[in-house]
Amino acid sequence: MAKPRTRPARTKAVRWIDLINTGTRLDPDTMERLNDACDTTGLGLQGVWEAAINYYCDQLGVPAEMPPGSEREPIPRPSTPPGDTEQLKLVTTRLTPNTRARLVAGCHVEEQGGQEFIPAALNAWFDHLDESGRS
């Protein structure tokens, strides 16, 4: 008689459960640059957002390690409503708690809402890639 198949025990903890859903609306130019960055770097959406937000926060002097619990702080609302929302596309990804906390801190430093800060961070990182010849 054949033995029933058993699944091996999970050896690694599930990592995605620690990530925080974060989204914003992006204009067509930023979307195109985002797609190009994913293609040229080999990173996925999450990797690009993580790299861009952390790069931009480094430039702003936001601490690399945020205090525990600071990721729970809400992302500030935009200071001005977005323009033509018909042209904007909602993009959502999951961020690590530290990057999410840095995003919030960066919003406060720049006195911007997340709707303004995330595209600025993405475009700053895309410009950095262009200057370094990677994109």
SULJO-V416479 format. One record per residue. N is the residue number from 1. D_CENTER is the distance of its C-alpha to the mean C-alpha in Angstrom with 2 decimals. Layout:
BEGIN
n->N d_center->D_CENTER
n->N d_center->D_CENTER
END
This chain:
BEGIN
n->1 d_center->52.73
n->2 d_center->49.09
n->3 d_center->46.68
n->4 d_center->43.73
n->5 d_center->40.39
n->6 d_center->38.14
n->7 d_center->34.46
n->8 d_center->33.52
n->9 d_center->31.94
n->10 d_center->28.17
n->11 d_center->27.70
n->12 d_center->24.03
n->13 d_center->22.21
n->14 d_center->19.67
n->15 d_center->16.22
n->16 d_center->14.13
n->17 d_center->15.98
n->18 d_center->14.37
n->19 d_center->10.81
n->20 d_center->9.89
n->21 d_center->9.35
n->22 d_center->7.18
n->23 d_center->8.09
n->24 d_center->9.66
n->25 d_center->12.39
n->26 d_center->12.37
n->27 d_center->15.70
n->28 d_center->17.39
n->29 d_center->17.21
n->30 d_center->13.45
n->31 d_center->13.39
n->32 d_center->16.03
n->33 d_center->14.37
n->34 d_center->11.21
n->35 d_center->13.87
n->36 d_center->15.83
n->37 d_center->13.18
n->38 d_center->12.71
n->39 d_center->16.52
n->40 d_center->17.33
n->41 d_center->15.12
n->42 d_center->15.52
n->43 d_center->11.92
n->44 d_center->10.56
n->45 d_center->7.68
n->46 d_center->5.84
n->47 d_center->7.40
n->48 d_center->6.71
n->49 d_center->3.01
n->50 d_center->4.48
n->51 d_center->7.45
n->52 d_center->6.91
n->53 d_center->5.92
n->54 d_center->8.56
n->55 d_center->10.83
n->56 d_center->11.01
n->57 d_center->11.63
n->58 d_center->14.19
n->59 d_center->15.84
n->60 d_center->16.16
n->61 d_center->17.68
n->62 d_center->15.39
n->63 d_center->16.66
n->64 d_center->15.01
n->65 d_center->16.01
n->66 d_center->15.79
n->67 d_center->18.69
n->68 d_center->18.74
n->69 d_center->18.17
n->70 d_center->16.18
n->71 d_center->13.11
n->72 d_center->15.54
n->73 d_center->15.88
n->74 d_center->14.99
n->75 d_center->12.56
n->76 d_center->15.22
n->77 d_center->16.50
n->78 d_center->16.85
n->79 d_center->19.98
n->80 d_center->21.25
n->81 d_center->20.90
n->82 d_center->19.20
n->83 d_center->21.89
n->84 d_center->22.77
n->85 d_center->20.56
n->86 d_center->22.40
n->87 d_center->20.57
n->88 d_center->17.01
n->89 d_center->15.17
n->90 d_center->13.05
n->91 d_center->9.88
n->92 d_center->8.42
n->93 d_center->6.54
n->94 d_center->7.15
n->95 d_center->5.70
n->96 d_center->8.63
n->97 d_center->10.78
n->98 d_center->11.00
n->99 d_center->7.47
n->100 d_center->7.66
n->101 d_center->11.06
n->102 d_center->10.32
n->103 d_center->8.25
n->104 d_center->11.45
n->105 d_center->13.71
n->106 d_center->12.48
n->107 d_center->13.12
n->108 d_center->16.51
n->109 d_center->17.30
n->110 d_center->16.79
n->111 d_center->18.32
n->112 d_center->15.86
n->113 d_center->14.27
n->114 d_center->10.65
n->115 d_center->11.99
n->116 d_center->13.09
n->117 d_center->10.67
n->118 d_center->7.41
n->119 d_center->9.85
n->120 d_center->11.61
n->121 d_center->8.98
n->122 d_center->8.38
n->123 d_center->12.19
n->124 d_center->13.05
n->125 d_center->11.50
n->126 d_center->13.23
n->127 d_center->16.32
n->128 d_center->16.22
n->129 d_center->16.24
n->130 d_center->19.06
n->131 d_center->20.98
n->132 d_center->20.82
n->133 d_center->22.05
n->134 d_center->19.41
n->135 d_center->18.55
END
